[in-house]
Amino acid sequence: MQTESIKKQAHQLLDNLPDNATWEDVMYRIYVRQAIEAGVKDSDQGQTVDVKEVRKKFGLSGS
């Protein structure tokens, strides 16, 4: 689970940006962080679908 506060994590995110970062850079990093955390949470809760099932559902090849 979450061991650090959101505020501390946000500070770390900002500290790791280059000095010439834009607002778009900040927003992108936040978006990516949220997307990864949501994916990990879904995976931990078993709320994922095997890639083979997705490919079959959408008629995609295996390669």
C-alpha positions as CSV (number, residue, x, y, z in Angstrom):
1,M,0.0,0.0,0.0
2,Q,0.9,3.6,0.1
3,T,3.7,4.3,2.5
4,E,4.4,7.9,1.6
5,S,2.0,10.8,1.5
6,I,0.7,12.1,-1.8
7,K,2.3,15.4,-1.0
8,K,5.7,13.9,-0.5
9,Q,5.4,11.9,-3.7
10,A,4.4,15.0,-5.6
11,H,7.5,16.8,-4.3
12,Q,9.7,13.9,-5.4
13,L,8.1,14.0,-8.9
14,L,8.7,17.8,-9.2
15,D,12.3,17.5,-7.9
16,N,13.0,14.9,-10.6
17,L,11.9,17.2,-13.4
18,P,14.4,19.3,-15.3
19,D,14.6,23.0,-14.5
20,N,13.1,23.9,-17.9
21,A,10.0,21.6,-17.4
22,T,6.7,22.9,-18.7
23,W,3.2,22.6,-17.1
24,E,2.6,19.9,-19.8
25,D,5.6,18.0,-18.5
26,V,4.2,18.1,-14.9
27,M,0.8,17.0,-16.0
28,Y,2.1,14.2,-18.1
29,R,4.2,12.8,-15.2
30,I,1.2,13.0,-12.9
31,Y,-1.0,11.2,-15.5
32,V,1.6,8.5,-16.1
33,R,2.0,8.0,-12.3
34,Q,-1.8,7.7,-11.9
35,A,-2.1,5.3,-14.8
36,I,0.6,3.0,-13.5
37,E,-0.9,3.0,-10.0
38,A,-4.3,2.2,-11.3
39,G,-2.9,-0.7,-13.4
40,V,-1.0,-2.1,-10.4
41,K,-4.1,-1.9,-8.2
42,D,-6.2,-3.6,-10.9
43,S,-3.6,-6.3,-11.2
44,D,-3.4,-6.8,-7.4
45,Q,-7.2,-7.2,-7.3
46,G,-7.2,-9.7,-10.2
47,Q,-9.1,-7.3,-12.4
48,T,-7.1,-7.9,-15.6
49,V,-7.8,-9.8,-18.8
50,D,-5.2,-12.0,-20.4
51,V,-3.8,-10.5,-23.6
52,K,-4.8,-13.7,-25.6
53,E,-8.4,-13.1,-24.6
54,V,-8.2,-9.4,-25.7
55,R,-6.7,-10.4,-29.1
56,K,-9.3,-13.1,-29.6
57,K,-12.1,-10.6,-28.7
58,F,-10.9,-8.0,-31.2
59,G,-9.8,-10.5,-33.9
60,L,-6.1,-9.6,-33.7
61,S,-3.3,-12.0,-34.6
62,G,-1.0,-13.5,-32.0
63,S,2.1,-11.6,-33.3
